Amino acid sequence: MVRMLTVSPDRPGACPTITDALEIAPDDAVVSIEPGVYPEALRLTGRRVRLVAAGEAGSVTVDGRATGRPTVACDGGEVLLQGLVIQAADHPAVDAVGGRLRMEKCRASAGYAAAVSVRDGARIEAVEVTVTGGQHGLVVSDAGGTVEQCEIRDVTDDGIIVRLGADPTIRNCTVGNTGFRGVYVYQAARPTIERCDVSGTGDAGIVVALQSSPTIVDCWVHDTRGVGIDVGRGCGGTIEGSHTERTAAPGVRLAEGSTTVFRAAEAGGRPLAGVSAGGGPVGQDEHKVEELLAELDSMIGLAGVKAEVRSLIDEIQVNEWRRNAGLPVGAVSHHLIFTGAPGTGKTTVARVYGQLLKALGVLPNGQFREVSRRDLVGQYIGHTAEKTSSVFTEALGGVLFIDEAYTLSRAGGAGGDFGQEAIDTLVKLMEDHREQVAVIVAGYTTEMAAFLDANSGLASRFAKTLEFENYSPVQLVDIVGRIARNDEYLLADGLADGLLEWFGQIERDQNFGNAREARKLLEGMRKAQSGRLRALGRMPSRDDLRTLVLDDLLAATR
């Protein structure tokens, strides 16, 4: 006979908290929870138990936000959650490890964490569950089960993540208003996604990456900032009868090297925005290329860098002409090494390079993703490979710019072994996806040489090294002048000579900031001007407000 326990803080004879009821509940017990808010976190290890709202669905809130741990943590066993509102802070609202979890008519939300996390062999059955907040909505990792008639919305990053070989069936669900992707499938995952509605995403609607093989059937992906469905190289599976509408072009993108079987929707269904094979747009926008090269030329100094970039662009254009003429074209890497001191324009050139590759039809979007060691390196073994793979996948289609890349090598700082794990992961990914992304690593010249020695295959992944030299004193004066003009300031007579003298005598070691020093000095001159104008004893004229003088430089450099 099934035993039933009642939870109520007011009813005589009832358990005052859910935790109290669980302490005395035998296996297969039903814990009936009366309406109210219960500020507690529940640990269910190896338990077979059902937690049910006694009133209508949504009348019971389990609020674990103040506990510093998952609100409902299931480890093994069989657990049913019915009609509950489950809230968490920076831990999952529901975290299932192994065992079986069934959720019916529940609502879940979290802060900087997944609202619902299912992992390590667990099986989930979720019906009419609503997620209304979290870093991610639902994460299924090395797990499976069925998710039906659920709604996930208003999450910071990805709506649904399926990874590490997970194989859930996600059916008749709605994913909307996500900060990044709607559904992200990666690391050899094999989900079935049927009759789902994905919309309002900050990037692509459905992304498939890293040897995954989903079955996507009769889905509608619409009103996304990125492409509708994006399948990466090395991925398989099937896309059948699915529709895209009002997405970035193309509606469905199948990267070169993917084996996904695509079957278009039948006529009369919602329209597909377009399908592209090969991972990017076809053809070149020569007008845009010339605009970007002119932007590059307008940068002060960097003559050698400009020449190298032009030679790379020339090679890409000629290869495209050869391809169109039916002539063979060898494999080309777009990965680069940028060396030199800070403030020499490395980030700006990397952005322009990405846009050039987009205009040439090499990369689909040319988006720019700048990261550093902390974005790639995890805190324990295995975490780094996962973080690095995730960042890399997010950069596909554009430029991944790794600043101070030498800090990843074992020679750079504490925890170097985890940095080495990031390097080893990058080496493989750069080769597997060399036609889908441009990786640019940047840092000091000497340190970058040591970085390239950290993996025997690393140096060979890069097409070329571009050396960014320090700006000359004359060029630094030009930089100050350009920044000043952009902000509607004028340099008074004699100030340019003073700036030239200043830049000519300051120490220029490897920590010299170049353009950053110019900006810093100009900011100091503006502050000095403010003090000078306030001391005039009168309202300054328009010319007074616009003009920087030699005294401002002297005050800024004292």
TISEPA-677107 format. One record per residue (C-alpha): y, x, z; residue in three letters. Coordinates in nm, 4 decimals, padded with zeros to 6 digits. Each point is the difference from the previous one (the first is absolute). Layout:
R       yy       xx       zz resn
R        Y        X        Z  ALA
...
***
This chain:
R       yy       xx       zz resn
R  00.0000  00.0000  00.0000  MET
R  00.3425  00.1330 -00.0950  VAL
R  00.2228  00.0635  00.2995  ARG
R  00.3685 -00.0937 -00.0281  MET
R  00.2755  00.1576  00.2077  LEU
R  00.3540 -00.1330  00.0183  THR
R  00.3095  00.2178  00.0178  VAL
R  00.3152 -00.1504  00.1477  SER
R  00.2568  00.1508  00.2352  PRO
R  00.0612 -00.3430  00.1537  ASP
R -00.3265 -00.1939  00.0109  ARG
R -00.1976  00.0285  00.3243  PRO
R -00.3384  00.1638 -00.0487  GLY
R  00.0932  00.1514 -00.3364  ALA
R  00.0276  00.3720 -00.0687  CYS
R  00.3699  00.0971  00.0121  PRO
R -00.0282  00.2590 -00.2786  THR
R -00.2215  00.0598 -00.3001  ILE
R -00.1009  00.3356  00.1470  THR
R -00.1237 -00.1755  00.3154  ASP
R -00.2136 -00.2344 -00.2096  ALA
R -00.1500  00.2860 -00.2004  LEU
R -00.1037  00.1793  00.3176  GLU
R -00.2345 -00.2852  00.0933  ILE
R -00.0876 -00.1347 -00.3450  ALA
R -00.3657  00.0460 -00.1039  PRO
R -00.0988  00.0685 -00.3600  ASP
R  00.0634 -00.2908 -00.2384  ASP
R  00.2498 -00.1587  00.2381  ALA
R  00.2972 -00.2021 -00.1277  VAL
R  00.3321  00.0832  00.1635  VAL
R  00.2299 -00.3019 -00.0418  SER
R  00.3638  00.1036  00.0418  ILE
R  00.2603 -00.2606  00.0864  GLU
R  00.3437  00.0144 -00.1697  PRO
R  00.2351  00.2720  00.1161  GLY
R  00.0927  00.3664 -00.0334  VAL
R -00.2436  00.2549  00.1421  TYR
R  00.1521  00.3507  00.0323  PRO
R -00.3156  00.2094 -00.0069  GLU
R -00.2214  00.2184 -00.2194  ALA
R -00.3698 -00.0736 -00.0383  LEU
R -00.2778  00.2601 -00.0319  ARG
R -00.3229 -00.1466 -00.1359  LEU
R -00.2696  00.2675 -00.0134  THR
R -00.3407 -00.1198 -00.1155  GLY
R  00.0892 -00.3588  00.0918  ARG
R -00.1230 -00.3247 -00.1544  ARG
R  00.2754 -00.2431  00.0862  VAL
R  00.2275 -00.2673 -00.1468  ARG
R  00.3694 -00.0223  00.0914  LEU
R  00.1333 -00.3420 -00.0990  VAL
R  00.3378 -00.1708  00.0387  ALA
R -00.0555 -00.3205  00.1993  ALA
R  00.2955 -00.1694 -00.1679  GLY
R  00.1027  00.0011 -00.3625  GLU
R -00.0023  00.3253 -00.1977  ALA
R  00.2966  00.2174  00.0973  GLY
R  00.0376 -00.1412  00.3490  SER
R -00.1385  00.3158  00.1671  VAL
R  00.1760  00.3364 -00.0311  THR
R -00.1681  00.3218  00.1104  VAL
R  00.2879  00.2461  00.0295  ASP
R -00.1040  00.3628  00.0407  GLY
R  00.3313  00.1571 -00.1035  ARG
R  00.0678  00.1478  00.3426  ALA
R -00.3482  00.1441  00.0513  THR
R  00.0173  00.3017 -00.2328  GLY
R -00.3345 -00.0773 -00.1649  ARG
R -00.1583 -00.2457 -00.2454  PRO
R  00.0304 -00.3572  00.1208  THR
R -00.3593 -00.0944 -00.0903  VAL
R -00.2337  00.3000 -00.0373  ALA
R -00.3556 -00.0809 -00.1084  CYS
R -00.2561  00.2817  00.0086  ASP
R -00.3375 -00.1245 -00.1218  GLY
R -00.1354 -00.3386  00.0985  GLY
R  00.0929 -00.3382 -00.1511  GLU
R  00.3407 -00.1522  00.0704  VAL
R  00.1631 -00.3246 -00.1139  LEU
R  00.3776 -00.0487  00.0263  LEU
R  00.1147 -00.3540 -00.0731  GLN
R  00.3494 -00.1496 -00.0041  GLY
R  00.1683  00.2980  00.1704  LEU
R  00.3345  00.1680 -00.0558  VAL
R -00.0546  00.3726  00.0579  ILE
R  00.2970  00.2344  00.0358  GLN
R  00.0138  00.3791  00.0318  ALA
R  00.2592  00.2786 -00.0115  ALA
R -00.0961  00.3381 -00.1477  ASP
R -00.3735 -00.0646  00.0096  HIS
R -00.2075 -00.2522 -00.1962  PRO
R  00.0086 -00.3581  00.1192  ALA
R -00.3735 -00.0134 -00.0756  VAL
R -00.2094  00.3173 -00.0295  ASP
R -00.3696 -00.0399 -00.0866  ALA
R -00.2307  00.3027  00.0062  VAL
R -00.3564 -00.0785 -00.1053  GLY
R -00.1569 -00.3331  00.0858  GLY
R  00.1053 -00.3381 -00.1389  ARG
R  00.3352 -00.1710  00.0352  LEU
R  00.0851 -00.3530 -00.1074  ARG
R  00.3605 -00.1252  00.0033  MET
R  00.0863 -00.3642 -00.0681  GLU
R  00.3525 -00.1477 -00.0218  LYS
R  00.1557  00.2943  00.1809  CYS
R  00.3395  00.1680 -00.0396  ARG
R  00.0434  00.3745  00.0502  ALA
R  00.2974  00.2331  00.0042  SER
R  00.0689  00.3611  00.0964  ALA
R  00.2781  00.2573 -00.0006  GLY
R -00.0692  00.3423 -00.1499  TYR
R -00.3727 -00.0591 -00.0483  ALA
R -00.2403 -00.2166 -00.1936  ALA
R -00.0037 -00.3595  00.1188  ALA
R -00.3787 -00.0180 -00.0546  VAL
R -00.2157  00.3136 -00.0271  SER
R -00.3714 -00.0169 -00.0872  VAL
R -00.1847  00.3318 -00.0150  ARG
R -00.3087  00.2146  00.0469  ASP
R -00.2670 -00.2426 -00.1183  GLY
R  00.1522 -00.3170  00.1391  ALA
R -00.0385 -00.3320 -00.1826  ARG
R  00.2817 -00.2534  00.0012  ILE
R  00.0078 -00.3671 -00.0845  GLU
R  00.3621 -00.1163 -00.0107  ALA
R  00.0918 -00.3562 -00.0931  VAL
R  00.3554 -00.1387 -00.0025  GLU
R  00.1442  00.3021  00.1770  VAL
R  00.3722  00.0687 -00.0353  THR
R  00.1552  00.3438  00.0432  VAL
R  00.3768 -00.0074  00.0459  THR
R  00.0980  00.3577  00.0772  GLY
R -00.1235  00.3554  00.0423  GLY
R  00.0059  00.3355 -00.1749  GLN
R -00.3022 -00.1272 -00.1953  HIS
R -00.1470 -00.3472 -00.0017  GLY
R -00.3779  00.0450 -00.0241  LEU
R -00.1801  00.3367 -00.0154  VAL
R -00.3711  00.0066 -00.0842  VAL
R -00.1396  00.3539  00.0296  SER
R -00.3712  00.0775 -00.0516  ASP
R -00.0672 -00.3649  00.0760  ALA
R -00.0597 -00.3327 -00.1730  GLY
R -00.0179 -00.3755  00.0342  GLY
R  00.1898 -00.2972 -00.1386  THR
R  00.3701 -00.0831  00.0201  VAL
R  00.0818 -00.3511 -00.1249  GLU
R  00.3086 -00.2213 -00.0164  GLN
R  00.2079  00.2525  00.1926  CYS
R  00.3702  00.0764 -00.0328  GLU
R  00.1605  00.3396  00.0512  ILE
R  00.3765  00.0328 -00.0192  ARG
R  00.3054  00.1806  00.1367  ASP
R -00.1708  00.3349  00.0626  VAL
R  00.1769  00.3343 -00.0205  THR
R -00.2362  00.1865 -00.2337  ASP
R -00.3244 -00.1209 -00.1635  ASP
R -00.1256 -00.3564  00.0364  GLY
R -00.3735  00.0761 -00.0243  ILE
R -00.1647  00.3444  00.0040  ILE
R -00.3667  00.0438 -00.0977  VAL
R -00.1337  00.3561  00.0265  ARG
R -00.2872  00.2383  00.0742  LEU
R -00.2667 -00.1889 -00.1943  GLY
R  00.0875 -00.3363  00.1520  ALA
R -00.1362 -00.3015 -00.1905  ASP
R  00.1533 -00.3238  00.1344  PRO
R  00.0422 -00.3165 -00.2035  THR
R  00.3626 -00.1150  00.0086  ILE
R  00.0233 -00.3521 -00.1387  ARG
R  00.2766 -00.2629 -00.0401  ASN
R  00.2494  00.2079  00.1985  CYS
R  00.3773  00.0355 -00.0315  THR
R  00.1813  00.3301  00.0427  VAL
R  00.3795 -00.0053 -00.0157  GLY
R  00.3192  00.1757  00.1049  ASN
R -00.1457  00.3432  00.0697  THR
R  00.2109  00.3124  00.0210  GLY
R -00.2339  00.2051 -00.2187  PHE
R -00.3173 -00.1116 -00.1783  ARG
R -00.1673 -00.3377  00.0226  GLY
R -00.3614  00.1236 -00.0062  VAL
R -00.0915  00.3705  00.0115  TYR
R -00.3617  00.0935 -00.0840  VAL
R -00.0949  00.3676  00.0301  TYR
R -00.2557  00.2595  00.1118  GLN
R -00.3010 -00.1474 -00.1855  ALA
R  00.0545 -00.3540  00.1249  ALA
R -00.1837 -00.2852 -00.1776  ARG
R  00.1614 -00.3306  00.0990  PRO
R -00.0211 -00.3290 -00.1855  THR
R  00.3430 -00.1602 -00.0312  ILE
R -00.0218 -00.3583 -00.1282  GLU
R  00.2671 -00.2616 -00.0702  ARG
R  00.2670  00.1754  00.2060  CYS
R  00.3779 -00.0372 -00.0376  ASP
R  00.1956  00.3253  00.0404  VAL
R  00.3803 -00.0015 -00.0237  SER
R  00.3270  00.1331  00.1399  GLY
R -00.1210  00.3589  00.0402  THR
R  00.2291  00.3001  00.0321  GLY
R -00.2180  00.1925 -00.2440  ASP
R -00.3128 -00.0896 -00.1992  ALA
R -00.1940 -00.3180  00.0642  GLY
R -00.3556  00.1415  00.0059  ILE
R -00.0669  00.3763 -00.0081  VAL
R -00.3454  00.1537 -00.0532  VAL
R -00.0414  00.3743  00.0637  ALA
R -00.2343  00.2841  00.0918  LEU
R -00.3339 -00.0988 -00.1592  GLN
R  00.0144 -00.3652  00.1049  SER
R -00.1738 -00.2790 -00.1952  SER
R  00.1273 -00.3459  00.0947  PRO
R -00.0788 -00.3315 -00.1666  THR
R  00.3272 -00.1861 -00.0559  ILE
R -00.0532 -00.3544 -00.1265  VAL
R  00.2447 -00.2817 -00.0794  ASP
R  00.2856  00.1491  00.2025  CYS
R  00.3705 -00.0688 -00.0574  TRP
R  00.2350  00.2948  00.0573  VAL
R  00.3656 -00.0818 -00.0470  HIS
R  00.3586  00.0857  00.0973  ASP
R -00.0773  00.3595  00.0977  THR
R  00.2358  00.2968 -00.0174  ARG
R -00.2792  00.2204 -00.1336  GLY
R -00.2691 -00.0669 -00.2585  VAL
R -00.2353 -00.2903  00.0565  GLY
R -00.3381  00.1756  00.0212  ILE
R -00.0175  00.3812 -00.0061  ASP
R -00.3373  00.1748 -00.0403  VAL
R -00.0183  00.3773  00.0439  GLY
R -00.2042  00.2659 -00.1707  ARG
R -00.3662  00.0149  00.0980  GLY
R -00.0077 -00.3627  00.1132  CYS
R -00.2291 -00.2716 -00.1349  GLY
R -00.0787 -00.3618  00.0718  GLY
R  00.1079 -00.3126 -00.1829  THR
R  00.3207 -00.1957 -00.0534  ILE
R -00.0755 -00.3432 -00.1414  GLU
R  00.2099 -00.3100 -00.0611  GLY
R  00.2919  00.1296  00.2058  SER
R  00.3649 -00.0644 -00.0834  HIS
R  00.3222  00.1929  00.0526  THR
R  00.3492 -00.1406 -00.0285  GLU
R  00.3476  00.1378  00.0687  ARG
R -00.1273  00.3461  00.0968  THR
R  00.1137  00.3431 -00.1093  ALA
R -00.1488  00.1014 -00.3345  ALA
R -00.2863  00.0148 -00.0670  PRO
R -00.1560 -00.2939  00.1800  GLY
R -00.3343  00.1817  00.0157  VAL
R -00.0164  00.3792 -00.0225  ARG
R -00.3339  00.1744 -00.0495  LEU
R  00.0329  00.3762  00.0347  ALA
R -00.1658  00.2335 -00.2456  GLU
R -00.3355  00.0952  00.1495  GLY
R -00.0585 -00.3360  00.1669  SER
R -00.3088 -00.2005 -00.0975  THR
R  00.1227 -00.3398  00.1115  THR
R -00.1185 -00.2876 -00.2174  VAL
R  00.2968 -00.2224 -00.0825  PHE
R -00.0476 -00.3558 -00.1254  ARG
R  00.3229 -00.1864 -00.0658  ALA
R  00.0637 -00.3488  00.1300  ALA
R -00.0820 -00.2895 -00.2285  GLU
R  00.2756 -00.1442 -00.2142  ALA
R  00.2046 -00.2630  00.1789  GLY
R -00.0069  00.1793  00.3324  GLY
R  00.2930  00.1766  00.1599  ARG
R  00.1235  00.2796 -00.2312  PRO
R -00.0871  00.3644  00.0373  LEU
R  00.3091  00.2178 -00.0100  ALA
R -00.1850  00.2630 -00.2057  GLY
R -00.2859  00.2447  00.0314  VAL
R  00.0327  00.3759 -00.0356  SER
R -00.2837  00.2505 -00.0188  ALA
R  00.0689  00.3673  00.0522  GLY
R  00.2112 -00.0238  00.3101  GLY
R  00.3499 -00.0284 -00.1408  GLY
R  00.2410 -00.1318 -00.2565  PRO
R -00.0515  00.0910 -00.3638  VAL
R  00.2660  00.1882 -00.1990  GLY
R  00.3106  00.1961  00.0901  GLN
R  00.3548 -00.1057  00.0773  ASP
R  00.1823  00.2837 -00.1728  GLU
R  00.3443 -00.1347  00.0901  HIS
R -00.0920 -00.0027  00.3697  LYS
R -00.1443  00.3507 -00.0297  VAL
R  00.3295  00.1298 -00.1370  GLU
R  00.1943 -00.1785  00.2757  GLU
R -00.2154  00.1617  00.2681  LEU
R  00.0218  00.3453 -00.1575  LEU
R  00.3798 -00.0403 -00.0082  ALA
R -00.0099 -00.0905  00.3706  GLU
R -00.2037  00.3144  00.0642  LEU
R  00.2440  00.2123 -00.2001  ASP
R  00.2930 -00.1377  00.2008  SER
R -00.1371  00.1538  00.3195  MET
R  00.1832  00.3147  00.1076  ILE
R -00.1906  00.3263 -00.0552  GLY
R -00.3834  00.0000 -00.0261  LEU
R -00.0015  00.1421 -00.3534  ALA
R -00.3569  00.1278  00.0282  GLY
R -00.1295 -00.3252  00.1489  VAL
R  00.1667 -00.2068 -00.2721  LYS
R -00.1561  00.2163 -00.2702  ALA
R -00.3468 -00.0338  00.1556  GLU
R  00.0274 -00.3793  00.0265  VAL
R  00.1142 -00.0227 -00.3626  ARG
R -00.2988  00.2072 -00.1117  SER
R -00.2350 -00.2335  00.1885  LEU
R  00.1605 -00.3040 -00.1605  ILE
R -00.0194  00.1604 -00.3449  ASP
R -00.3723  00.0604  00.0473  GLU
R -00.0626 -00.3602  00.1041  ILE
R  00.1909 -00.1354 -00.2988  GLN
R -00.1827  00.2248 -00.2451  VAL
R -00.3367 -00.0946  00.1510  ASN
R  00.0853 -00.3672 -00.0537  GLU
R  00.0895  00.0680 -00.3634  TRP
R -00.3308  00.1865 -00.0446  ARG
R -00.1901 -00.2880  00.1583  ARG
R  00.1655 -00.2494 -00.2344  ASN
R -00.0900  00.2244 -00.2956  ALA
R -00.3655 -00.0007  00.1014  GLY
R  00.0035  00.3636  00.1148  LEU
R -00.1744  00.1191  00.3172  PRO
R  00.2032  00.0347  00.3198  VAL
R -00.1213  00.2000  00.2971  GLY
R  00.0114 -00.1198  00.3589  ALA
R  00.3423  00.0553  00.1555  VAL
R  00.0860  00.0208  00.3685  SER
R  00.3368 -00.1336  00.1108  HIS
R -00.0226  00.1502  00.3493  HIS
R  00.2739  00.2539  00.0842  LEU
R  00.0977  00.2498  00.2677  ILE
R  00.3663  00.0204  00.1039  PHE
R  00.0944  00.3130  00.1952  THR
R  00.3291  00.1098  00.1476  GLY
R  00.2415 -00.0513  00.2871  ALA
R  00.1062 -00.3470  00.1209  PRO
R  00.2899 -00.1846 -00.1574  GLY
R -00.0631  00.1260 -00.3541  THR
R -00.0709 -00.3376 -00.1592  GLY
R -00.3800 -00.0078  00.0160  LYS
R -00.0201 -00.3650  00.1051  THR
R  00.2530 -00.1107 -00.2627  THR
R -00.1812  00.1839 -00.2793  VAL
R -00.3323 -00.1493  00.1132  ALA
R  00.1449 -00.3517 -00.0248  ARG
R  00.1363  00.0663 -00.3501  VAL
R -00.3340  00.1529 -00.1043  TYR
R -00.1841 -00.3154  00.1086  GLY
R  00.2370 -00.2194 -00.1993  GLN
R -00.0440  00.2275 -00.3019  LEU
R -00.3773 -00.0367  00.0199  LEU
R  00.0435 -00.3767  00.0126  LYS
R  00.2333  00.0017 -00.3029  ALA
R -00.2529  00.2126 -00.1883  LEU
R -00.2791 -00.2483  00.0680  GLY
R -00.1914  00.2465  00.2197  VAL
R  00.0401 -00.1850  00.3320  LEU
R  00.0195 -00.3778  00.0321  PRO
R  00.2858 -00.0294  00.2486  ASN
R  00.1441  00.3407  00.0895  GLY
R  00.0441 -00.1080  00.3639  GLN
R  00.0829  00.2800  00.2427  PHE
R -00.1853  00.0426  00.3307  ARG
R  00.1183  00.2823  00.2269  GLU
R -00.2278  00.1021  00.2866  VAL
R -00.0430  00.2848  00.2463  SER
R -00.2775  00.1290  00.2256  ARG
R  00.0249 -00.2872  00.2489  ARG
R -00.0674 -00.2548 -00.2772  ASP
R -00.3231  00.1736 -00.1048  LEU
R -00.1547  00.1485  00.3133  VAL
R -00.1853 -00.2144  00.2525  GLY
R -00.0873  00.0520  00.3618  GLN
R -00.3768  00.0361 -00.0211  TYR
R -00.2684  00.1089 -00.2432  ILE
R -00.0282 -00.2447 -00.2890  GLY
R  00.3380 -00.1623  00.0672  HIS
R  00.1814  00.2522 -00.2185  THR
R -00.2125 -00.0674 -00.3082  ALA
R  00.0645 -00.3713  00.0422  GLU
R  00.3777  00.0444  00.0427  LYS
R  00.0258  00.2417 -00.2913  THR
R -00.2054 -00.2249 -00.2290  SER
R  00.2123 -00.2999  00.0921  SER
R  00.3297  00.1809 -00.0674  VAL
R -00.1363  00.1391 -00.3256  PHE
R -00.1145 -00.3412 -00.1187  THR
R  00.3400 -00.1511  00.0814  GLU
R  00.1631  00.2641 -00.2220  ALA
R -00.2221 -00.0678 -00.3031  LEU
R  00.2111 -00.0722 -00.3050  GLY
R  00.2844  00.2215  00.1171  GLY
R  00.0910  00.3216  00.1800  VAL
R -00.1411  00.1141  00.3349  LEU
R  00.2480  00.2540  00.1382  PHE
R -00.1293  00.2040  00.2961  ILE
R  00.2881  00.1812  00.1672  ASP
R -00.0688  00.3149  00.2039  GLU
R -00.3575 -00.0160 -00.1276  ALA
R -00.0780  00.3426  00.1487  TYR
R -00.0148 -00.1617  00.3474  THR
R -00.3353 -00.1478 -00.1033  LEU
R -00.1668  00.3391 -00.0218  SER
R -00.1793  00.1537  00.2964  ARG
R  00.2788  00.2522  00.0338  ALA
R  00.2507 -00.2744  00.0726  GLY
R  00.0169 -00.1277  00.3564  GLY
R -00.2386 -00.1614  00.2420  ALA
R -00.2765 -00.2247 -00.1235  GLY
R -00.0295  00.2032 -00.3187  GLY
R -00.3625 -00.1003 -00.0526  ASP
R  00.1055 -00.3620 -00.0548  PHE
R  00.2612  00.1282 -00.2447  GLY
R -00.2789  00.1813 -00.1830  GLN
R -00.1885 -00.3300 -00.0204  GLU
R  00.3062 -00.1530 -00.1692  ALA
R  00.0129  00.2868 -00.2512  ILE
R -00.3698 -00.0306 -00.0815  ASP
R  00.0371 -00.3760 -00.0499  THR
R  00.3035  00.0478 -00.2249  LEU
R -00.1809  00.2517 -00.2208  VAL
R -00.2699 -00.2510 -00.0900  LYS
R  00.2368 -00.2943 -00.0430  LEU
R  00.2372  00.2004 -00.2219  MET
R -00.2829  00.0771 -00.2384  GLU
R -00.1500 -00.3501  00.0026  ASP
R  00.3378 -00.1651 -00.0677  HIS
R  00.1895  00.2672 -00.1909  ARG
R  00.1048 -00.2476 -00.2688  GLU
R  00.1236 -00.2598  00.2486  GLN
R  00.2309  00.1970  00.2250  VAL
R  00.2198  00.3078  00.0136  ALA
R -00.0329  00.1953  00.3235  VAL
R  00.2887  00.2340  00.0793  ILE
R -00.0248  00.2348  00.2985  VAL
R  00.3151  00.1701  00.1251  ALA
R  00.0950  00.2692  00.2473  GLY
R  00.1178  00.3565  00.0578  TYR
R -00.1254  00.2481 -00.2603  THR
R -00.1973  00.2318  00.2321  THR
R -00.1564 -00.2778  00.2071  GLU
R -00.1055 -00.1909 -00.3117  MET
R -00.2001  00.2998 -00.1181  ALA
R -00.2021 -00.0174  00.3233  ALA
R -00.0379 -00.3751 -00.0422  PHE
R -00.1564  00.0424 -00.3450  LEU
R -00.2596  00.2363  00.1496  ASP
R -00.1171 -00.2704  00.2449  ALA
R -00.2473 -00.1438 -00.2536  ASN
R -00.1583  00.1890 -00.2875  SER
R  00.0620 -00.2846 -00.2445  GLY
R  00.3534 -00.0877  00.1076  LEU
R  00.2069  00.2328 -00.2186  ALA
R -00.1890 -00.1029 -00.3160  SER
R  00.1008 -00.3645  00.0497  ARG
R  00.3670  00.0780 -00.0721  PHE
R  00.1414  00.0402 -00.3493  ALA
R  00.2970  00.2169  00.0900  LYS
R  00.2158  00.1439  00.2772  THR
R  00.3758 -00.0622 -00.0129  LEU
R  00.2158  00.2370  00.2044  GLU
R  00.3218 -00.1525  00.1373  PHE
R  00.2469  00.2822  00.0588  GLU
R  00.2820 -00.0028  00.2545  ASN
R  00.3292 -00.1294 -00.1328  TYR
R  00.2681  00.2613 -00.0651  SER
R  00.3333 -00.0230  00.1898  PRO
R  00.1661 -00.1331 -00.3162  VAL
R -00.2649 -00.2716 -00.0359  GLN
R  00.0363 -00.0972  00.3661  LEU
R  00.3737 -00.0450 -00.0516  VAL
R -00.0792 -00.2196 -00.3010  ASP
R -00.2382 -00.2053  00.2164  ILE
R  00.2686 -00.0521  00.2649  VAL
R  00.2422 -00.1054 -00.2726  GLY
R -00.2455 -00.2461 -00.1532  ARG
R -00.0879 -00.1635  00.3312  ILE
R  00.3701 -00.0202  00.0878  ALA
R  00.0883 -00.1658 -00.3318  ARG
R -00.2805 -00.2518  00.0383  ASN
R  00.1514 -00.1006  00.3355  ASP
R  00.3564 -00.0003 -00.1442  GLU
R  00.1224  00.3171  00.1666  TYR
R  00.2093  00.2716 -00.1662  LEU
R -00.0016  00.3754  00.0743  LEU
R  00.3526  00.1317  00.0449  ALA
R  00.1194  00.3153 -00.1716  ASP
R -00.1537  00.3082  00.1578  GLY
R -00.2872 -00.1862  00.1643  LEU
R -00.2514  00.0884 -00.2732  ALA
R  00.0827  00.3706  00.0476  ASP
R -00.0487 -00.0394  00.3741  GLY
R -00.3356 -00.1684 -00.0528  LEU
R -00.1081  00.2776 -00.2370  LEU
R  00.0868  00.2618  00.2601  GLU
R -00.1855 -00.1907  00.2719  TRP
R -00.3195 -00.0487 -00.2005  PHE
R  00.0144  00.3618 -00.1137  GLY
R -00.0129  00.1425  00.3513  GLN
R -00.2431 -00.2296  00.1894  ILE
R -00.3574  00.1184  00.0587  GLU
R -00.2454 -00.1321 -00.2603  ARG
R -00.3487  00.0427  00.1514  ASP
R -00.2997 -00.2265 -00.0709  GLN
R  00.1409 -00.2629  00.2379  ASN
R  00.3278 -00.0279 -00.1905  PHE
R  00.0435 -00.3669 -00.0897  GLY
R  00.1752  00.0405 -00.3384  ASN
R  00.1296 -00.3448 -00.1027  ALA
R -00.0589 -00.1228  00.3548  ARG
R  00.2374  00.2700  00.1242  GLU
R  00.2547 -00.1180 -00.2557  ALA
R -00.0288 -00.3598  00.1186  ARG
R  00.0156  00.1064  00.3647  LYS
R  00.3133  00.2049 -00.0631  LEU
R  00.1661 -00.2870 -00.1873  LEU
R -00.0751 -00.2342  00.2892  GLU
R  00.1605  00.2492  00.2378  GLY
R  00.3082  00.0141 -00.2238  MET
R  00.0251 -00.3800  00.0021  ARG
R -00.0060 -00.0029  00.3811  LYS
R  00.2651  00.2683  00.0077  ALA
R  00.2133 -00.2025 -00.2421  GLN
R -00.0316 -00.3062  00.2265  SER
R  00.1351  00.1945  00.2969  GLY
R  00.2807  00.1482 -00.2109  ARG
R  00.1094 -00.3375 -00.1382  LEU
R -00.0028 -00.1681  00.3403  ARG
R  00.2345  00.2719  00.1243  ALA
R  00.2598 -00.0683 -00.2723  LEU
R  00.1817 -00.2601  00.2053  GLY
R  00.0272 -00.2298 -00.3022  ARG
R -00.2181 -00.2064 -00.2289  MET
R -00.1567  00.2418 -00.2530  PRO
R  00.0535 -00.0659 -00.3685  SER
R -00.2787 -00.0695 -00.2465  ARG
R  00.0208  00.3627 -00.1182  ASP
R -00.0197  00.1202  00.3607  ASP
R -00.3166 -00.2029  00.0505  LEU
R -00.1623  00.1383 -00.3144  ARG
R  00.0930  00.3675  00.0332  THR
R -00.1890  00.2727  00.1856  LEU
R  00.1964  00.3185  00.0655  VAL
R -00.0710  00.3599  00.0963  LEU
R  00.0791 -00.0718  00.3660  ASP
R -00.2865 -00.2530  00.0010  ASP
R -00.2385  00.2715 -00.1155  LEU
R  00.1266  00.2429  00.2640  LEU
R -00.0429 -00.2648  00.2721  ALA
R -00.3509 -00.0882 -00.1199  ALA
R -00.1200  00.3632 -00.0012  THR
R  00.1385  00.1151  00.3334  ARG
***
